Amino acid sequence: MSIVIIGGHERMTAQYNSICKEYGHNAKIFTKENGKISKKFGNPDLMILFTNTVSHKMVYSALQISKKNNIPVERVHSSSVCSLKNVFEALK
């Protein structure tokens, strides 16, 4: 399953990536909006939004992309490792 993570902390990108690999998922992680993310987005199976650490503009553009491409969205307030694991446990 391919996953896009929007938000989170830059210093935790490697941890987010390793957790995704633990659960057998490929991940693209965007902690900041560098240019248009729609071109880098691809066609993921799931989008995870860490709502506490992302700008309103980035949430808005990510939600537009997900609506246009029918991508399910999981909104998580905290950007901790535990909350990411909880999302994957809920998907099982």
C-alpha positions in Angstrom: 0.0 0.0 0.0 1.4 3.4 -0.9 0.9 6.2 1.6 1.4 10.0 1.6 2.0 11.7 4.9 1.4 15.4 5.1 2.8 17.3 8.0 4.8 16.1 11.0 8.3 17.1 12.1 11.2 17.1 9.7 13.5 15.4 12.2 11.1 12.5 12.5 10.9 11.8 8.7 13.2 8.7 9.0 11.1 7.3 11.9 7.9 7.8 9.9 9.5 6.0 7.0 10.7 3.1 9.1 7.3 2.6 10.7 5.6 2.5 7.3 8.1 -0.1 6.2 7.4 -2.1 9.3 3.8 -2.3 8.3 4.7 -3.0 4.7 3.8 0.4 3.2 5.7 2.7 0.9 5.6 6.3 2.0 6.1 9.8 0.7 6.5 12.3 3.4 5.8 16.1 3.0 6.6 18.0 6.1 6.7 21.4 4.3 5.2 22.6 1.1 8.2 22.9 -1.3 6.7 23.8 -4.7 3.6 22.1 -5.9 3.0 18.8 -4.0 0.4 17.8 -6.5 3.2 16.9 -9.1 5.1 14.9 -6.5 2.0 13.2 -5.0 1.5 10.3 -7.3 -1.6 8.1 -6.7 -1.4 6.8 -3.1 -3.9 4.4 -1.5 -4.1 6.5 1.7 -3.3 10.1 2.8 -2.4 10.8 6.5 -2.7 14.4 7.7 -1.0 15.4 10.9 -3.2 18.4 11.5 -1.3 19.9 14.4 1.9 20.5 12.5 0.7 21.5 9.0 -0.4 24.9 7.6 -4.0 25.5 6.6 -2.9 26.2 3.1 -1.2 22.8 2.8 -4.2 21.0 4.3 -6.5 22.7 1.8 -4.3 21.8 -1.2 -3.9 18.2 0.0 -7.6 17.8 0.5 -8.3 19.2 -3.0 -5.9 16.6 -4.4 -7.5 13.8 -2.4 -11.0 14.8 -3.4 -10.0 15.0 -7.1 -8.3 11.6 -7.1 -10.7 9.8 -4.6 -7.9 9.2 -2.0 -9.1 8.3 1.5 -7.8 10.7 4.2 -7.0 9.9 7.8 -6.7 13.0 10.0 -4.5 12.7 13.1 -4.0 15.5 15.5 -0.7 14.4 17.0 2.3 13.8 14.8 3.9 11.3 17.2 5.2 7.8 16.3 2.5 6.2 18.5 -0.3 8.0 16.6 1.0 6.8 13.3 1.2 3.2 14.6 -2.4 3.6 15.8 -3.5 4.5 12.3 -1.9 1.4 10.9 -3.3 -0.8 13.6 -6.8 0.5 12.8 -6.3 -0.4 9.1 -5.6 -4.0 9.9 
